């Protein structure tokens, strides 16, 4: 077994976000690795959750009718 097959990749929040959005280069690089080699930190997991909640709130705010008279 060579050293590259033992290597683990800790992905940054921006990389995970790009992967989710379908960034071609990111998709290609991540899909070339074994799922057991891909990891995210607790901080990245939190940032992704926070971003999803914030995004959901922004979407709801733009869908709400204006109450201005």
Buried (B, 14 or more C-beta within 10 A) or exposed (E): EEEEEEEEEEBEBEBBBBBEEEBEEBBEEBEEBEEEBBEBEEEBEEBBEEEEEEEEEEEEEEEEEEEEE
